[in-house]
Amino acid sequence: MLILAIDTALEACAAAVLDTDAGELLAREELLMKRGHAEALMPMIARVMKSADLAFTSLDRIAVTVGPGSFTGLRVGISAARGLALAAKRPAVGLTTLSAYAAAIVGQSGTAPVISAIDARHDHVYFQIVAGDGSQLVRPGVARIDEAIAASQFGAPHLVGDGARLLADRWPKDAPQPVTVDAQPAPDISWVAWLGAAADPETNPARPFYLKAPDAKPTAGPPLAQAASS
């Protein structure tokens, strides 16, 4: 199976092509960035596909991170994935950033739980907890940092994600201490690709996965219209 993977959810713009039969990435490219995903993504995808020496119609599916993450960044990646999938007549699948973060550790962590955490700002994190075998302990949600730290009840965890350091810095001294703290700014694009290969397109659509509403909300109507009606 040939998978094009895309990630623009957080502070990176990344694309890769995975050949599951060969068990390797044919090409990959990643750039750390807080802004500019819209301008960087399509040229990056073109370079990755050229490096892999593939036409889009040779792909079996397209995988993309769907959140939690930046509202703007998510729309960039999802729009690109859905547009390419439509043009190539291939399915697009969505993977959460939390699962992509955890995938790099699950299976290698023994029995230790894995806590994926993403900075949600305002002293909150998006987080998910899975057991060492990948089974879900706490489903994805958003919570205050001190509430997320209550997950210490599951034992000494692996902390991963751009919010991992937020948890580690406030982890109770009398609780089982984190085994590792990996505060990478974005998930490894290779794991987005592998999760995309395993995902069922019917149950993992390429659409935004939001756990809270945007911080900025539109006004009830245009200012001039409001003034005219007052």
C-alpha positions in Angstrom: 0.0 0.0 0.0 1.3 3.5 -0.9 0.3 6.3 1.6 0.8 10.0 1.3 0.8 11.4 4.8 0.3 15.1 5.7 0.7 17.0 8.9 0.0 20.7 9.5 -1.8 20.5 12.8 0.8 22.0 15.1 4.2 23.7 14.7 5.4 21.8 11.7 4.6 21.2 8.0 5.3 17.7 7.0 4.6 15.2 4.2 5.8 11.7 3.5 5.2 8.7 1.2 5.1 5.3 2.8 5.3 2.0 1.0 3.9 -0.6 3.4 5.0 -3.5 1.3 8.6 -2.4 1.5 8.2 -1.3 5.1 9.8 2.1 4.6 9.3 5.7 3.7 10.0 6.5 0.0 10.3 10.2 0.8 9.7 12.7 3.5 10.1 16.4 4.3 9.4 18.4 7.4 9.8 22.1 8.3 9.2 23.5 11.8 7.0 26.5 11.5 4.3 28.3 13.5 2.8 30.1 10.5 2.9 29.7 6.8 1.6 26.2 6.4 -0.7 27.2 3.5 2.2 28.5 1.4 4.6 25.7 2.3 2.4 22.6 2.0 1.6 22.1 -1.7 5.1 22.7 -2.9 6.4 20.3 -0.2 3.9 17.6 -1.3 5.0 18.1 -4.9 8.7 17.6 -3.9 7.9 14.5 -1.9 5.9 12.9 -4.7 8.7 13.7 -7.2 11.3 12.2 -4.8 9.2 9.1 -4.5 8.7 9.0 -8.3 5.0 8.5 -8.0 1.9 9.9 -9.6 -1.0 10.8 -7.3 -3.1 8.1 -9.0 -0.5 5.5 -7.8 -1.4 6.2 -4.2 -3.8 3.9 -2.3 -4.9 6.6 0.2 -4.0 9.9 1.8 -3.6 10.3 5.6 -3.8 13.6 7.4 -3.7 14.8 11.0 -7.1 16.2 12.0 -6.5 17.6 15.4 -6.4 18.7 18.1 -4.2 21.5 16.9 -4.2 25.0 15.3 -7.5 25.7 13.7 -5.8 27.3 10.7 -3.2 24.6 10.3 -5.8 21.9 10.5 -7.8 23.4 7.7 -4.8 23.7 5.5 -3.8 20.0 5.8 -7.3 18.6 5.7 -8.3 20.7 2.7 -5.2 19.6 0.8 -5.8 15.9 1.7 -9.4 16.0 0.6 -8.7 17.9 -2.6 -5.9 15.5 -3.6 -8.0 12.5 -2.7 -10.9 13.7 -4.7 -8.7 14.4 -7.8 -6.9 11.1 -7.5 -10.1 9.2 -6.7 -8.6 7.7 -3.6 -9.8 7.7 0.1 -8.6 10.2 2.6 -8.3 9.2 6.3 -7.9 11.3 9.4 -5.7 10.6 12.4 -5.6 12.5 15.6 -2.4 14.2 16.6 -2.7 12.6 20.1 -2.7 9.1 18.6 0.2 10.0 16.2 2.2 11.2 19.2 1.5 8.0 21.2 2.2 5.6 18.3 5.9 6.2 18.5 6.0 4.9 22.1 3.2 2.3 22.3 4.6 -1.2 21.9 8.0 -0.1 23.2 6.9 1.2 26.6 6.2 -2.2 28.3 3.3 -1.7 30.7 3.8 2.0 31.3 0.9 4.2 30.2 1.5 6.8 27.5 0.0 10.3 28.0 -0.1 12.4 24.9 -0.5 16.1 25.7 -0.9 19.2 23.5 -0.9 22.8 24.8 -4.4 24.1 24.6 -3.4 27.4 26.2 -4.9 29.1 29.2 -3.5 26.5 31.6 -5.2 23.7 29.7 -4.1 20.7 27.6 -5.6 18.4 25.1 -4.7 14.9 26.3 -5.3 11.2 25.9 -4.0 8.2 27.9 -3.3 4.8 26.5 -1.9 1.7 28.1 1.4 0.2 27.0 -0.4 -2.0 24.5 -2.3 0.9 23.0 -5.7 0.2 24.6 -7.5 3.4 25.7 -7.4 4.4 29.4 -8.7 7.9 29.1 -10.3 9.1 25.8 -9.3 12.4 24.2 -10.4 15.5 26.0 -9.4 18.9 27.2 -8.7 19.7 30.8 -6.8 21.9 33.2 -3.2 20.9 33.6 -3.8 19.9 37.3 -6.8 17.7 36.2 -4.7 16.0 33.6 -2.0 15.3 36.1 -4.5 13.2 38.1 -3.6 10.6 35.5 -0.7 9.7 37.7 -3.1 7.1 39.2 -2.2 4.9 36.2 1.5 4.7 37.3 4.7 6.2 36.0 3.9 7.3 32.4 5.7 8.3 29.2 4.8 11.9 28.5 4.8 12.9 24.8 3.6 15.9 22.8 4.2 19.6 22.7 2.4 19.8 26.1 4.5 17.1 27.8 6.8 19.5 29.5 3.8 21.4 30.9 2.7 18.2 32.7 6.2 17.2 33.7 7.0 20.6 35.3 4.0 20.3 37.6 4.0 16.6 38.2 3.5 15.8 41.9 6.7 14.8 43.7 4.9 12.1 45.6 3.4 10.5 42.5 5.1 7.8 40.3 7.5 9.9 38.2 7.4 10.1 34.4 9.6 7.5 32.6 10.3 9.8 29.7 9.3 13.3 28.7 9.3 13.9 24.9 8.1 17.4 24.2 8.5 17.3 20.4 6.6 20.2 18.6 4.8 17.8 16.2 4.3 14.1 15.7 6.6 12.1 13.6 5.2 12.1 10.0 6.2 8.4 9.6 3.7 7.4 12.3 1.0 9.5 10.7 1.6 7.4 7.6 1.6 4.0 9.4 -1.6 4.9 11.3 -3.1 6.0 8.0 -2.3 2.6 6.5 -4.1 0.8 9.4 -7.1 3.2 9.6 -10.5 2.4 8.2 -11.6 5.2 5.9 -15.3 4.6 6.8 -14.7 5.3 10.5 -11.7 7.7 10.3 -12.9 10.5 8.0 -10.6 13.4 7.1 -12.5 16.1 9.0 -11.5 18.3 11.9 -11.4 16.7 15.3 -12.2 19.6 17.7 -12.2 19.3 21.5 -13.1 22.9 22.2 -14.5 25.9 20.3 -12.2 28.5 18.8 -10.9 31.2 21.2 -11.9 33.9 18.7 -15.6 34.0 17.9 -17.4 36.1 15.3 -19.6 39.0 16.3 -23.4 38.5 15.9 -23.3 40.6 12.7 -21.4 43.3 10.8 -20.8 46.4 12.9 -22.4 48.7 10.4 -25.5 46.5 10.3 -25.7 46.4 14.1 -25.4 50.2 14.2 -28.1 50.7 11.6 -30.5 48.5 13.5 -29.9 50.3 16.9 
